[in-house]
Amino acid sequence: GPVTGRTVAWTPPLGPLEGYKIYIPRSNRPGLTYEQNLKGDVSFHLIDNLQEDKEYTVSIYAVYPQGPSDPVSTTKTTLKLLPVEKLTLENATTGIIQAKWPPVKGATGYRLTWESTDGQLQNVNLGDRYQFYMIQGLTLDTQYTVAINAIFGDIEGPIISARAKTLATSSVQTLRASAISTSSALITWNSVPGATGYRLAWGPTPEFAGRYRPRQLALNSSFTSHQLNHLADNTEYVLSIYVLFGTMVGPGITTTVKTSPLGYVSTFRVTTYSTTSITVIWSATVGATEYKLTWSRGNTRNQYVERNTLSFHIESLSPGTLYTISIHAMFGDAEGPPVSLSQMTASVDSAFVQPVRDLKVTDTGSNSIKIRWRKTPGLSGYRISWAPLRGGPEKTRLVPAGATSYVISEVEESSTYTIRVSTVAGGREGTPVVTTARTGKGISQCSFTCWTLSSPQGVSHFAFHICLLDLTIILLIIIFVFDIKPLHTGRMTQSASQGSL
């Protein structure tokens, strides 16, 4: 029954019955009772206006035609108006506060009330099964007073209250990706006050969906960064982060990041070769953990070298044989795209031909490279070959045996070239000597200015001094030379068109 009332129920007796008499204690006069007659067709009665948390004894008689029966009594204690033991407000967002409380024994429901600092008051009546409620539709960045009391029938129990403030924002404002590599990225974001954690989700965009499956990770509120590893190279990912408020998930923010492609090796070239060996060099590739070299003339062989190694000497080759040599930059277990070149080892006859001596680059222009070497006796000529260092067609010229220099004119400006010079003796060719040179930058446009000079009186001739300050400024100094006759006693002045003497 309720706190201030009790329902008394009984099993009707057999036989003819005129009614019942029930003796009810008086609340205002302890120890005294009052009598109430009930009809014979009832089997329960509500006794109200009792005091809370008080023991009462109720007696009932069955009234027969021949008189009343012996009384039947029961003693019970009314319930106490218990307050809600504890009200917890948590997981506040910009528009929601979650209220939680333990159940109250005997309560038939609860009344939850919330009021903002500007006086807006709202409430809701809840059933006895409720132990939490999501208060929604609140104003952001506002403090609320939330109160709750248990309800016992028509009577309300004591009120307890707590305060909580909604957030100014419930989502991450900045989400960034940095330190992006072929397989990783550092994700950072700003912290959100009141958050209990974050949920980070990432997965490939639709065009890359077949390469990687979406994933997600829950992080506690102390995290504002996370390193994503084991990503696919050259793949665009969608990153989303959601704010967690207990069991609630706040709104998310999204950005995209694309991992770097696997790098290829640049400036891969041959420096020297002989009848049984070829030496290759290359430039370092950012992020590479090692390099894989392969060479073949049918059967393929390979060799792994450390990332700090930028050259390799391939030995035990066959003379006069064309080899295809490839190099891959390795990124852990991932293999970058290959860069290949072909080189023929020197023939056996070439071992008996003396190579070029003292090969030097003596001059470079925007479209020319001049090379010089020492003359080697007993030759029929020299073979000169050149090609762009970054790849391109190779050009070759034969020059007579008496030549000790050559101007390479079929080159582009601001480009680096690999130049090879080998001696030729009849049908035999010696081991080439390799060097590199870079062309200069050409002057794309020149401006010319013509001066017409009038000879001042007394000038016998002119002297010009021209200084090249840079590619665009020329300083011209003109000196007038006067033929001055011997002076007589006294003073004389002479005027010139450009000043006074």
MOWOMO-V954731 format. One record per backbone hydrogen bond with DSSP energy under -1.0 kcal/mol. CO is the residue of the C=O (numbers start at 1). NH is the residue of the N-H. E is the energy in kcal/mol with one decimal. If there is no record, write none. Layout:
[[CO NH E] [CO NH E]]
This chain:
[[4 50 -3.1] [6 47 -4.2] [8 45 -2.4] [19 63 -3.0] [20 38 -2.9] [21 61 -3.0] [22 36 -2.1] [23 59 -1.6] [24 34 -2.8] [29 32 -1.9] [32 26 -3.3] [34 24 -3.0] [36 22 -2.6] [38 20 -2.5] [39 42 -1.0] [43 10 -2.5] [45 8 -3.4] [47 6 -3.1] [54 78 -2.8] [56 76 -2.6] [58 74 -2.1] [59 23 -3.0] [60 72 -2.4] [61 21 -2.2] [62 69 -2.6] [63 18 -2.8] [63 19 -1.2] [64 67 -1.5] [67 64 -2.4] [72 60 -2.1] [74 58 -2.8] [76 56 -3.5] [79 53 -1.2] [80 82 -1.8] [88 100 -2.5] [90 98 -2.3] [93 167 -1.7] [95 138 -2.2] [96 93 -2.7] [97 135 -2.8] [98 90 -2.5] [99 133 -2.4] [100 88 -3.0] [104 107 -1.8] [109 151 -2.9] [110 126 -3.4] [111 149 -1.5] [112 124 -2.4] [113 147 -3.5] [114 122 -2.3] [115 145 -3.1] [116 119 -1.8] [120 116 -1.9] [122 114 -2.9] [124 112 -2.8] [126 110 -2.6] [127 130 -1.2] [131 101 -2.5] [133 99 -2.8] [135 97 -2.0] [142 166 -2.7] [143 117 -1.1] [144 164 -2.2] [145 115 -2.3] [146 162 -2.5] [147 113 -3.1] [148 160 -2.2] [149 111 -2.5] [150 157 -3.9] [151 108 -3.2] [151 109 -1.1] [152 155 -2.0] [155 152 -3.9] [160 148 -2.5] [162 146 -3.1] [164 144 -3.4] [167 141 -1.1] [174 190 -1.1] [176 188 -2.4] [178 186 -3.1] [181 260 -1.8] [183 231 -2.6] [184 181 -2.8] [185 228 -3.0] [186 178 -2.5] [187 226 -2.5] [188 176 -2.7] [192 195 -1.8] [197 244 -2.9] [198 219 -3.1] [199 242 -2.4] [200 217 -2.6] [201 240 -2.8] [202 215 -3.0] [203 238 -3.3] [205 208 -2.4] [206 209 -1.3] [208 211 -2.1] [215 202 -2.8] [217 200 -3.0] [219 198 -2.9] [220 223 -1.8] [224 189 -2.3] [226 187 -2.9] [228 185 -1.8] [235 259 -2.5] [236 205 -2.2] [237 257 -2.2] [238 203 -1.5] [239 255 -2.4] [240 201 -3.1] [241 253 -1.6] [242 199 -2.6] [243 250 -4.1] [244 196 -3.0] [244 197 -1.2] [245 248 -2.0] [248 245 -2.7] [253 241 -2.1] [255 239 -3.4] [257 237 -3.7] [260 234 -1.4] [266 283 -2.4] [269 281 -2.3] [272 279 -3.0] [274 346 -1.7] [276 317 -2.4] [277 274 -2.9] [278 314 -3.0] [279 271 -2.7] [280 312 -2.3] [281 269 -2.1] [285 288 -1.8] [290 330 -3.0] [291 305 -2.5] [292 328 -2.3] [293 303 -2.6] [294 326 -3.0] [295 301 -2.4] [296 324 -2.2] [301 295 -2.2] [303 293 -3.2] [305 291 -2.5] [306 309 -1.6] [310 282 -1.9] [312 280 -2.4] [314 278 -1.9] [321 345 -2.5] [323 343 -2.6] [324 296 -1.5] [325 341 -2.2] [326 294 -2.6] [327 339 -1.7] [328 292 -2.7] [329 336 -3.1] [330 289 -3.2] [330 290 -1.0] [331 334 -2.0] [334 331 -3.2] [339 327 -1.9] [341 325 -3.1] [343 323 -2.9] [346 320 -1.4] [348 351 -1.2] [349 352 -1.8] [350 353 -1.4] [357 374 -2.5] [360 372 -2.5] [363 370 -3.4] [365 440 -1.9] [368 365 -3.2] [369 408 -3.6] [370 362 -2.1] [370 363 -1.4] [371 406 -2.1] [372 360 -2.6] [381 424 -2.5] [382 399 -2.5] [383 422 -2.4] [384 397 -2.8] [385 420 -3.1] [386 395 -2.7] [387 418 -2.9] [388 391 -1.5] [395 386 -2.2] [397 384 -3.4] [399 382 -2.4] [400 403 -1.4] [404 373 -2.4] [406 371 -2.7] [408 369 -2.1] [409 411 -1.7] [415 439 -2.6] [416 389 -2.9] [417 437 -1.8] [418 387 -1.6] [419 435 -2.5] [420 385 -2.8] [421 433 -2.5] [422 383 -2.9] [423 430 -2.9] [424 380 -2.9] [424 381 -1.4] [425 428 -1.9] [428 425 -2.7] [433 421 -2.3] [435 419 -3.4] [437 417 -3.1] [440 414 -1.8] [456 459 -1.9] [458 483 -2.0] [461 481 -2.1] [463 479 -2.9] [465 477 -2.6] [467 475 -3.0] [473 469 -1.6] [473 470 -1.4] [475 467 -2.9] [477 465 -2.5] [479 463 -2.2] [481 460 -2.9] [481 461 -1.2] [494 501 -1.7] [496 499 -1.3] [499 496 -2.0]]
